[in-house]
Amino acid sequence: MSLERSILAICRFGGENGWGHLIRTSALCEFARSQGWKTELCTLSQTSALTGEVREAFSKVTEYEELLLDDVLGERELLDVVLIDEMHQPESYFVEARSFVDRHPKARLVVLDDLGRRSLGAADLVVNTELGLATNVYQSPKALLGERYALVRNGISLAGKMDWPAKPRLVPVLVMVGGTDPYGWTEKTLLALSAIENVRFAPWVVSGDGSVRGSISQLLKKFPESRFDTGVSSKELGRAILSCHFGIIGCGSSVFEFAAMKRKFLGLCVADNQEKTASRIKTLWGLPIVRCNSEVDFSKAFKHSLEGLVRQIESEENAPYSNVDFLGSKRVFDEIGKL
């Protein structure tokens, strides 16, 4: 590899792509940059939407009108590590990326994957942090599997608890369905919370891009106290996690953030690539899951799952998160260094 080591990351975010892919990519690049590596984000998404903290994970951010590999990789004089986190790209995309990487004798191709539906034999290393994953389904020379490699931002661990809410006898709950929530599950969650009898909730809603603000502004007024934050830093997110009794979260990267903080949550499965994680949250961790689709009576399923979570919290059962911590980025980075 080149003497000045670097990671070039290809990742889209926002809209139907959500923010989880970018969050984990930036967590790894943040650690790499702390070790003296250069890091670059190449994306089709609007970089103006990046928070300061995420942008700081990258030495350089480049926005493309079309994310063609010839444009991104073809003119590079030096390539060290190419990191791709692209859920919707076909197998051929990674084979094409390999052809560009091979122009640089010591360059390596690393892929972050969720679904395990592609062989990814073109990659030098595949990382899949799916909960409980042990069986290698990839044809790459090396794979890092399971939650031990979850890429959690270290800033979350630096947070302290906040004295919130101000009004007495309210139950603070963190609602974080997803960075963009294109299907409106934040609104449905707040409606279901407001319908729970004999409990006064104080929802703290965290949104990646603030797109849900308009749809939930009137709903938040139904609660005695509430908060809405967008574009929060990892430390601010950690404070929200610690300050709430539990979370209602999408089964994406937020799962590992809660697990690293040893906090309980009700998981909402809002996308296809969250199905396996949702199932294993329930079977391995014993936490409740609600699948968000047209076949489910959401209000009924939500109420039943929330009651189960409250019973767990009241019994003071320890959260079973032994394999999730803040060292995942270091573990992955160390393995990249060995390639």
C-alpha positions in Angstrom: 0.0 0.0 0.0 1.0 3.6 -0.3 3.2 5.2 2.4 0.4 7.7 3.1 -2.4 5.3 3.9 -5.9 6.2 3.0 -9.5 4.9 2.8 -11.8 6.0 -0.1 -15.3 5.3 1.0 -18.3 5.0 -1.4 -21.6 5.3 0.3 -25.0 6.9 -0.3 -27.3 8.2 2.5 -30.6 9.9 3.1 -34.0 9.1 1.5 -34.6 5.3 1.0 -30.9 4.7 1.8 -31.3 6.0 5.4 -28.4 7.2 7.5 -27.2 3.9 9.1 -24.8 3.1 6.3 -23.1 6.5 6.5 -23.0 6.4 10.3 -21.1 3.1 10.4 -18.8 4.1 7.5 -18.0 7.4 9.2 -17.4 5.6 12.5 -14.7 3.4 10.9 -13.2 6.4 9.0 -13.2 8.5 12.1 -11.1 5.9 13.8 -8.8 5.5 10.8 -8.3 9.3 10.7 -7.4 9.3 14.4 -4.6 6.9 13.4 -3.2 9.2 10.8 -5.0 7.8 7.7 -6.5 10.0 5.1 -10.2 9.4 4.5 -12.5 10.4 1.6 -16.2 10.0 1.2 -17.5 9.7 -2.4 -21.3 9.9 -2.7 -24.3 10.6 -4.9 -26.1 12.1 -1.9 -26.3 15.8 -0.9 -23.3 16.5 1.2 -24.8 19.7 2.5 -26.9 17.5 4.7 -23.9 16.1 6.6 -23.5 17.0 10.2 -20.3 18.6 11.3 -19.2 15.5 13.2 -19.8 13.1 10.3 -18.0 15.5 7.9 -15.0 15.6 10.3 -14.6 11.8 9.9 -13.4 12.5 6.3 -10.4 14.4 5.1 -12.3 15.1 1.9 -15.9 14.8 0.8 -16.7 14.5 -2.9 -20.3 14.7 -4.3 -21.0 13.2 -7.8 -23.9 13.7 -10.1 -23.6 10.0 -11.1 -21.7 7.5 -8.9 -19.9 5.8 -11.8 -16.9 3.8 -10.7 -14.9 5.1 -13.7 -15.4 8.6 -12.4 -14.7 7.7 -8.8 -11.8 5.3 -9.2 -10.6 5.6 -12.8 -8.5 8.7 -12.6 -6.9 7.9 -9.3 -3.1 7.8 -9.3 -3.0 6.1 -5.9 -5.5 3.8 -4.2 -4.9 2.2 -0.9 -8.2 0.9 0.6 -11.5 1.2 -1.2 -14.4 0.8 1.2 -17.9 0.3 -0.3 -21.2 0.3 1.7 -23.8 0.1 -1.1 -26.8 -2.2 -0.2 -28.6 -2.0 -3.6 -25.7 -2.6 -5.9 -25.5 -5.9 -7.8 -22.6 -8.4 -7.7 -21.2 -6.9 -11.0 -20.7 -3.6 -9.3 -18.1 -5.1 -7.0 -16.4 -7.0 -9.8 -16.1 -3.7 -11.7 -14.6 -2.1 -8.5 -12.1 -4.9 -8.3 -10.9 -4.1 -11.9 -10.0 -0.6 -10.8 -8.5 -1.7 -7.5 -6.2 -4.2 -9.3 -4.6 -1.3 -11.3 -2.9 -0.5 -8.0 -0.8 -3.6 -6.9 -1.2 -3.2 -3.2 -4.7 -1.7 -3.0 -7.5 -3.6 -1.3 -11.3 -3.7 -1.6 -13.4 -3.8 1.6 -17.2 -4.2 1.6 -19.7 -3.5 4.4 -22.7 -5.7 3.8 -26.1 -6.4 5.5 -28.0 -9.0 3.5 -25.6 -11.7 2.7 -27.2 -12.3 -0.7 -24.1 -11.5 -2.7 -21.0 -13.7 -2.8 -18.7 -10.6 -2.9 -15.8 -12.8 -4.0 -14.2 -9.7 -5.6 -13.6 -8.2 -2.1 -10.5 -8.7 0.0 -12.5 -8.3 3.1 -16.3 -8.3 3.9 -17.7 -7.0 7.1 -21.2 -8.1 8.2 -22.2 -7.1 11.7 -25.5 -8.9 11.8 -26.4 -10.0 15.3 -25.3 -13.6 16.0 -23.9 -14.1 12.6 -21.3 -16.9 12.6 -21.7 -18.8 9.3 -19.7 -17.3 6.4 -21.8 -17.0 3.3 -19.2 -15.0 1.3 -16.5 -16.1 -1.2 -14.1 -13.3 -0.2 -10.7 -14.4 1.3 -11.7 -12.9 4.6 -14.9 -12.0 6.4 -15.6 -10.4 9.8 -18.9 -11.5 11.1 -21.3 -10.6 13.9 -21.9 -7.8 16.4 -18.3 -7.9 17.7 -17.5 -5.8 14.7 -20.4 -3.3 15.0 -19.1 0.1 14.0 -20.4 2.3 16.9 -19.2 5.9 17.2 -17.0 6.4 20.2 -18.5 9.8 21.1 -21.6 8.1 22.4 -19.6 6.7 25.3 -18.6 10.2 26.3 -22.1 11.3 27.2 -23.6 11.9 30.6 -27.2 11.6 31.7 -29.4 14.7 31.5 -32.1 15.6 34.1 -35.1 15.4 31.8 -38.1 15.7 31.6 -38.7 18.6 34.0 -42.3 17.6 34.8 -42.8 14.8 37.4 -44.0 11.3 36.9 -43.4 11.3 33.2 -41.7 8.3 31.4 -39.0 9.6 29.0 -38.7 7.5 25.9 -36.3 8.0 23.0 -38.0 7.6 19.6 -35.5 7.1 16.8 -37.1 5.2 13.9 -34.5 6.0 11.3 -32.5 8.8 9.8 -35.1 9.8 7.2 -38.1 7.6 8.1 -39.6 7.8 4.5 -42.6 5.7 5.5 -43.8 7.7 8.4 -43.3 5.3 11.3 -42.3 8.0 13.7 -45.8 9.5 13.4 -47.4 6.1 13.8 -45.3 5.4 16.9 -46.3 8.7 18.6 -49.9 7.9 17.9 -49.6 4.5 19.5 -47.8 6.0 22.5 -50.5 8.6 23.0 -53.1 5.9 23.0 -51.5 4.0 25.9 -53.6 4.4 29.0 -52.5 5.1 32.6 -48.9 6.1 31.5 -47.8 9.7 30.8 -44.9 9.5 28.3 -42.4 12.2 27.4 -41.1 11.4 23.9 -37.7 12.6 22.8 -37.6 12.3 19.0 -34.3 12.2 17.2 -34.4 12.5 13.4 -31.4 12.4 11.1 -32.5 15.1 8.7 -35.5 16.6 10.4 -37.9 15.5 7.6 -40.5 14.2 10.0 -40.8 17.5 11.9 -43.9 18.7 10.0 -45.8 15.5 10.3 -45.3 15.1 14.0 -45.4 18.7 15.3 -49.0 18.6 16.3 -48.7 15.1 17.7 -46.0 16.1 20.1 -48.3 18.7 21.6 -50.5 15.8 22.9 -47.7 14.9 25.4 -47.1 16.8 28.7 -43.5 17.3 27.6 -41.5 16.4 24.5 -38.3 17.1 22.6 -37.3 17.1 19.0 -33.7 17.0 17.8 -32.2 16.6 14.4 -28.6 16.1 13.2 -27.4 15.3 16.7 -23.7 14.5 17.4 -22.8 11.1 18.8 -22.3 12.6 22.3 -25.7 14.2 22.1 -27.2 10.9 21.1 -25.5 9.2 23.9 -27.0 11.7 26.3 -30.5 11.1 24.9 -30.1 7.3 25.3 -29.0 7.6 28.9 -31.7 10.1 29.8 -34.6 8.0 28.6 -36.0 4.9 30.3 -35.9 3.0 27.0 -35.9 3.4 23.3 -38.3 2.8 20.4 -35.9 2.4 17.5 -35.5 1.1 14.0 -33.5 -2.2 13.7 -30.5 -0.6 12.0 -27.3 0.9 13.4 -29.3 2.3 16.4 -29.5 -1.3 17.7 -25.8 -1.4 18.3 -25.7 2.1 19.8 -28.2 1.1 22.4 -26.5 -2.2 23.0 -23.1 -0.5 23.5 -24.8 1.7 26.1 -26.5 -1.3 27.7 -30.0 0.2 27.4 -33.2 -1.6 26.5 -35.4 -0.9 23.5 -38.4 -1.9 21.5 -37.3 -2.6 17.9 -39.2 -1.6 14.8 -38.4 -3.5 11.7 -39.0 -0.9 9.0 -36.9 -2.3 6.1 -36.0 -5.5 4.4 -32.4 -5.4 5.4 -33.4 -5.3 9.1 -35.3 -8.6 9.0 -32.5 -10.8 10.2 -31.4 -8.4 12.9 -35.0 -8.0 14.1 -35.4 -11.8 14.4 -32.2 -12.2 16.4 -32.9 -9.3 18.7 -35.9 -11.2 19.8 -34.4 -14.7 19.9 -30.9 -13.8 21.3 -31.6 -10.8 23.4 -35.2 -11.4 24.3 -36.3 -7.9 23.4 -39.7 -7.1 21.7 -39.9 -6.5 18.0 -42.7 -5.0 15.9 -42.6 -5.6 12.1 -43.9 -2.5 10.3 -45.8 -3.6 7.3 -49.4 -3.6 5.9 -50.1 -7.1 7.3 -49.6 -6.0 10.9 -52.1 -4.2 13.1 -49.4 -1.8 14.3 -51.2 -0.2 17.3 -52.1 -3.6 18.7 -48.7 -5.1 18.1 -47.0 -2.0 19.5 -49.1 -2.0 22.7 -48.4 -5.7 23.3 -44.6 -5.3 22.7 -44.4 -2.2 24.8 -46.1 -4.0 27.8 -43.5 -6.8 27.5 -40.6 -4.3 27.5 -42.0 -2.5 30.5 -42.2 -5.8 32.4 -38.6 -6.5 31.6 -37.5 -3.1 32.8 -39.5 -3.4 36.0 -38.0 -6.8 36.7 -34.5 -5.2 36.4 -33.2 -7.9 34.1 -29.8 -7.1 32.8 -29.5 -6.2 29.1 -27.7 -9.2 27.3 -25.3 -7.2 25.2 -22.0 -8.9 26.0 -20.6 -8.9 22.4 -21.4 -5.2 21.6 -19.0 -2.5 22.7 -17.1 0.6 21.4 -14.2 -1.4 20.0 -15.7 -2.6 16.7 -14.1 0.2 14.6 -10.7 -0.6 16.1 -11.2 -4.3 15.4 -12.2 -3.7 11.7 -9.4 -1.2 11.3 -6.8 -3.5 12.6 -7.9 -6.2 10.2 -7.8 -3.8 7.3 -4.2 -3.0 8.3 -3.3 -6.6 7.9 -4.5 -6.9 4.4 
